[in-house]
């Protein structure tokens, strides 16, 4: 089963069990909440390796994408922002060709070192760190005296769970690891007990050209494209639609889609979409702003897809008189059917996996 399907099924099972809880717990799931101590999962290949004795290998590991083959001394770095709580650090391993390895984990002033016995396809604890509440460099280093091992992911699990109940302005805390300074068990505190530094990415605002097509007007979005998710045969090992955190991912097969294009257009009912299949062909939604000259339209049609589950969001329309309208935008997971009410624009017979093989 693919990771996207697994995450969707896990979500549905969780929701089904939540509905069985006594009514007094309903507000913890039906009201607006903010997770203050989320679990952080880092793809190993996304970390800076410097001069470490490391080789990035495409492999169906724990995450199903790529792993770092590590031998000798190593040091991996990545900036993270963790709440001011203690975190257990785990390593997800794939193939192992060494019995033990020494791991050193550093974050700010906290540091731990541990000799770990390793076995294939396991998740092992490698240390403990303390979050700083602001962006800080996480370093995972160590050494292997002989042999090597494949590192797939670094997983940071908080030693207590804390959520902020926005409506009530209080924090719900579950201290299950005897976290210092917090009452053991379940407790509440006024306000938000943890603050994390927020870094706001500068979202591009792009004035786009238009393409006239009979009674349709297409927006030329190529300047915004930042992802190659529709792969030609010579791109199938580098295209990556579903794994933005890693180097490798699965992708759509362009040759199937190309047969149904007419001069670069894909027809869906009475609507046509401009489709690009060379190089970057789509953009991940991060709040981009699109500017176009004022026109009158009957409707807006959007071509898109989601990965790792179905997703819902909102698009803000700002009119010439500065009035605003918010519309719901939803995309179903690319491996499933139109569960959010969309029309199927094109149905593929298969896809390229992270190694470029057809599945």
Secondary structure, DSSP 8 states (H G I E B T S, - for coil): --HHHHHHHHHHHHHHHHTTS-GGGTHHHHS-EEESS--EEEEGGGSB-TT-SEEEEE---SSSSEEEEEEEEEEEEEEEE--SSEEEEEEEEEEE--SEEEEEEEETTEEEEEEEE--TT-EEEEEEEE--SSEEEEEEEEEEEEEEEEEEEEEEEESSEEEEETTTTEEEEEE-S--TTS-SEEEEEES-S-----------EEE--EEEETTEEEE--GGG--B--EE-TTTTTT--SS-TTSS---BEEHHHHHTT-BTTEEEETTEEEE---SS--B---S--EEE------S-------BSSS-EEEEEEEE-TTS-EEEEEEEE-BTTS--TTS---S---S--B-TTS-B-
